[in-house]
Amino acid sequence: MRFPMPDGTIGHAEIRIEGAPVFLADEGPGAGMQSPQQLGGTTVSVSVYVNDVDAFAGRAEAAGARVLRPVADQFYGERTVSFQDSFGHVWHFHTVKETLTVEEMMKRMPKQE
């Protein structure tokens, strides 16, 4: 769904990522909403779980998303990828490979140097 404003900006839009709704809008300075370009970076990132992160990453990259962190297995039992979209927003996509306890994750966590 796309709701255009009289000035041509998008006041509200809805997309679905593997069935999960995500709401989006253009920058709205009057409403206190600034874009990452306006701020000089983003203050938030979005994490989304998908069924097959490898296939999803291929589609996202083909659509123009910039890879920040390539698909890789993580110590916490997930396979993840990170992208930046054309507006400067950062997105992380995950597929759960195994469910771990906090203790198991702590044992697997890479040592800080």
C-alpha positions in Angstrom: 0.0 0.0 0.0 1.3 3.5 -0.9 -0.3 6.8 0.4 1.1 9.8 -1.5 0.9 13.3 0.0 -0.1 16.3 -2.0 3.6 17.4 -2.3 4.5 14.0 -3.8 6.2 12.5 -0.8 5.0 9.2 0.7 3.1 9.8 3.9 2.7 6.0 4.6 3.6 2.9 2.7 3.4 -0.8 3.6 5.5 -3.6 2.3 5.7 -7.2 3.4 9.0 -9.1 3.9 8.1 -12.8 3.9 4.6 -12.0 5.1 5.7 -9.6 7.9 4.3 -6.0 7.4 6.8 -3.1 7.5 5.6 0.5 7.5 7.6 3.2 5.8 7.3 6.9 5.0 9.4 9.6 3.5 11.2 12.1 5.6 8.8 14.4 7.4 10.8 17.2 9.2 7.5 18.8 10.4 6.8 15.5 12.2 10.3 15.1 13.5 11.2 12.4 11.0 14.6 12.9 9.4 16.3 10.7 6.9 19.8 9.2 7.5 21.1 11.5 4.8 19.8 14.5 6.7 21.3 13.3 10.0 24.6 12.2 8.5 23.9 8.6 9.5 21.2 6.4 10.9 20.3 6.2 14.6 18.5 2.9 14.3 18.6 -0.4 12.4 15.9 -2.9 11.6 16.3 -6.7 12.2 14.0 -9.1 10.3 13.9 -12.9 10.5 13.5 -14.6 7.1 13.2 -18.3 6.1 16.3 -18.4 3.9 18.7 -15.6 4.5 21.0 -16.7 1.6 18.2 -16.5 -1.0 16.9 -13.3 0.5 20.3 -11.7 0.4 20.7 -12.5 -3.2 17.4 -10.8 -4.1 18.2 -7.8 -1.9 21.6 -7.3 -3.5 20.2 -7.7 -7.0 17.6 -5.0 -6.2 20.4 -2.6 -5.2 20.9 -3.0 -1.5 24.5 -2.3 -0.5 26.1 -5.1 1.5 27.6 -3.9 4.8 28.2 -7.4 6.2 28.0 -10.5 4.0 26.0 -13.5 4.9 27.8 -15.6 7.5 27.1 -17.9 10.4 27.1 -16.2 13.8 28.2 -17.5 17.2 24.7 -17.0 18.5 23.2 -19.6 16.2 21.9 -17.5 13.3 23.0 -16.8 9.8 22.9 -13.1 9.1 23.5 -10.4 6.5 23.5 -6.6 6.8 22.5 -4.1 4.1 22.1 -0.4 3.7 19.2 0.7 1.5 19.3 3.6 -1.0 17.9 6.0 1.7 20.7 5.2 4.2 18.7 2.8 6.5 20.5 -0.2 7.9 18.8 -3.6 7.7 19.9 -6.9 9.3 18.3 -10.2 8.1 18.6 -13.4 10.0 17.7 -17.1 9.7 17.8 -19.2 12.9 20.1 -22.2 12.5 20.0 -23.4 16.1 18.5 -22.2 19.3 21.2 -21.7 22.0 21.1 -20.7 25.7 22.9 -17.5 26.8 25.6 -19.7 28.3 26.2 -21.5 25.0 26.4 -18.1 23.2 28.8 -16.8 25.8 31.1 -19.8 25.3 31.0 -19.3 21.5 31.4 -15.5 21.6 34.7 -14.4 19.9 37.3 -13.1 22.3 37.9 -9.3 22.2 41.5 -8.3 21.5 
